[in-house]
């Protein structure tokens, strides 16, 4: 599925989309970095004030997995169904970045923050720092790149391993978050509550 290889123009457009998202998040009043005043490469406790404030955390695997999901979507749109014509395939990365950036903005609205706090394992969630949101877009792009370079089976196995690791360590991940956001299940909530924390 290497047809979606971006070029210089589409990479620059992708960076511009991410920059616009940063501007929107700042305008929304999101803190540029963790209000603790410092930046960490890794923060492992999902129920602390530093969650979703630094460069990477236990939700980073979810954003990496977004990359292959968006890659598959844009491959279907542009390569298989040929929407937009033959030349549209190069716009796969900008579309993926746009989708991820839109989620980062939506995720940091009060409505979604409150939803996270009420039904997911993120009981202390207060939204992302702008740095974390920008990093999440970058992690998605990294996942997109991996999907572009690796065989489909390897990409799928890698995503399963990332999901299993997050579920094992912090009892959360992309699948569990989606389930709990859309259709909260008491048994899952109880299981997550019993293992609250991180590493």
N, C-alpha and C positions, 0 to 999 in steps of 0.2 A: 504493500500500500504506500510505496514511496512517492506516489504521484503528488502528494500534498507538500512537497518540499518548498519552504518559503524562499523568497528572494530578498534582495536588499530592501526593495520598496515595502514589501509586506512586513518585514521585520521592523522597519521604521514606523509603519502604521501601527503595529502592535505595541511598540514602545509608547507611541503617542496616546493610544487608548488607555494604557496603564497610567500614564501621566495625568490624563483627564480624570480617571477614577481617583487618583491621589488628591487632585484639586477638589473634587466633589466631597470626598471624605473629610478633608480639612474644613471645607465650608460647612459641613454638617456638625463640626465641633469635635470630631474624633481627635484624640491626643496623637501627636506625631510619633512619639515613642512611649514606652511604658512610663506611667506616672511615677514609678519608682526612681526614675532619673537615669537609668542605665540600660544598655542593650546587651542581651545575651544571645548567643548562637542557639542555645537549646534551653527550653524550660519544660520540665516534665510533669508538673503537678497541675492537673486539669481543673482542680477546684481551689485554686489560689488566685490572688489578684494579678499575678503575672501571666496567667493563661491567656493565650491569644494576644500577647503584647510584644513578643519577641520574634526572632527570625524563624525559629522552628519549634514545634511542639508535637504532642501526640495527634494533632489534627492535620499536620503536614502530610502524612500518608494519604489522607482523604483528598487533599488538593492535588497530590501527584496522580492519584487515580482519576481525578477529573480529566487529566490530560488525555489518556487513552479513550475515555468515554467521549470526549469532544472530538477526538481524532476520528473515531468510528462514525460519529454523526456527520462531520463535514466530509468524510470520505463517501458516505452514502449520498449526501446532497450534491457534491461537486464531481466526484469521480464515477460513481455508479449511475446516478440519475441524471448527471450532467446538467444540473440546474445552473443557469447563468452562462452556459456555453463552455467550450473546451478550456478557455483561459481562466475560468473561475477557480480551478483547483488551487492556485497559488494563494488564494485568500482564506484558506483553511485556518492558518494560525491567527490572523486578525479576528476571525469570527470566534475562535475558541477564547482568545483573550477578552473579546467583548462580552462573551457569556460569563466568564469568570469574574470580570470586573463588575458586571451588573449584579452578580450574586454578592460580591463583597460589599457593594453599596446597599443592597437590600438587607443583607445580614446585619448591617449596622444601624438599621432603623429601630426605633424603640419597640415597635410591634414585634419584630422578629427576635430581638434581644429578650423581651419578656416571654416569648414562646419558648426559646431555648431554656430559660431559667425555670420555666414551669413544668416542662415535660422531658427534658433530656438529662444526661449525666452532668451537664454543665450548670449546676445549681448556682455557682458564683459568677456565671458569665456576665460581663458588663460591656461586651462589644470588643472589637479589635482596635489595636493601635493602627495608625496609618502604615507604619513600618510593617506590621504583621500582615495587613491586607495586601500591601505591595509584594511582600515575600510570597504570600499565598498565590498571587498571580504568577510569580516567577516559578513556583513549584509546579503549578499546572502546566506552564510552558515546558518545564523539564519533562514532565510526564508525556506531554504531546511529542516532544523530541524522541523520547524512548520508544513510543508507539510507532513513530515514523521509521526508526532504525531497527527495531527488534521484530522477530517473527511474532505473529499473532498469539500463538500458543505460549510463548515466553512472556509476552505482555500480560496475558490473562493469569498465568501462574504467579507472576510477580504481584499483580493486584490482589490476588487471593492471599498471598503471604503477608502483604502489608495490612490487609483487613484483619487477618487472623492475629497478627502481632499486636495491633492496637486493641483488639477485643480481649486478648489474653492479659495485656499489661494494665489497661485502664478501663476495660469493659465498655468500650465505645469504638466508633469508627464510622465510615461513611454509611454503610448499610443500616447500622443501628440508629444513627442520627436521623436518617431519612424516615425510618419506621416510626421513631418516637415523635418526630415533628408532625408527621401526617396522621398516624394512627397509633397513639400512645397505648402501650400494653403494660398493664400493672406488673406482670411477672418479670418483664425486662427491667422496669423501673426498680423493682425490689432487688433484683440481681445486681444492677449497677450501683444501687445505694449501699449494698453490702461490701462492695469493693472500691468505694470512692477514694480517689486520690490519683496517684501517678508515680512516675519515677524520674 
